[in-house]
Amino acid sequence: MNTVNSSLPLGRSAAELISIYKRFLSSCEPLDRLLGNGLPSGHILELSGPPGTAKESLVVKFVSNAVSSNDQVLFIDMQNMTSPASLHSEFCSRNLPDTTLDLVHYLNIFTLPTLLAFLHNLPSFLEGHRSIRLVVLNSIWFPFQTSPTLTQSRRATLFARVKQVLARLCSSLDISVVITNQMATKLLTLDGSPASFDTGSRAVLVPQLGGTYLPLNRTYRVLIVPETRTTGVLRLLSHPGFDSESRSVEVSFEMDGNVMGARKS
């Protein structure tokens, strides 16, 4: 958390000042720079990318940095991609105390009904656990894939419900949320309109769940785009204040094992 100094405007509560200056870091310089020096408190980061693009590694870094500042984390894994053991391994690599894992509330959710019940109760749970400042929704797309008969209208209704809960977490509870999402293939016509297999002329990769489940005025949407086995770009698709005149912003990255960092010149 950044230090509060005497140049701050008067008339704000201590909680408001902390909220303004608190940011969650990923320890990935390109991503933190893309977010304006980290994810601000009370905001959402959606990380989307193909399999093997270090989404989970970045999430683990967010968690590690949060608990190192003594913030508690609620970690929901929906595809068994990140285990408590992998979190503990990261904490040990940073020489954090063995008790650090106690700051993480870990839960597995695999089905859509369980996810919806969880989200319904989430605001009241967090109101009773105010030390939790970061929520991770890892592989949020997966429970929706377990319900292949979900109609478009029902899907839209559920997305609206998820959006309402996420907006409340950010605006009322000042919680930060990190979400990982898978990619899906979208078929388009030559002019860019949605198409079917019969009418489509090209295909593009887009985040699996689209953007309607997110409160966009609180959300940073980042796409991980690999270029080679070890390099790629992080593309900021949208951010709070983004409008039709805004352009996406990109920063380059390079992988060193499972660690994402700035591309070497």
Secondary structure, DSSP 8 states (H G I E B T S, - for coil): -----TTS-SS--HHHHHHHH-EE--S-HHHHHHTTSSEETT-EEEEE-STTSSHHHHHHHHHHHHHHTT-EEEEEESSS-S-HHHHHHHHHHTT--GGGGGGEEEEE--SHHHHHHHHHHHHHHHHT-TTEEEEEEETTTHHHHT-TT--HHHHHHHHHHHHHHHHHHHHTT--EEEEEE-EEEEEE-TTS-B--TTT--EEEEEETT-STTS-GGGEEEEEEEESSSSEEEEEEEE-TT--TT---EEEEEEEETTEEEE---
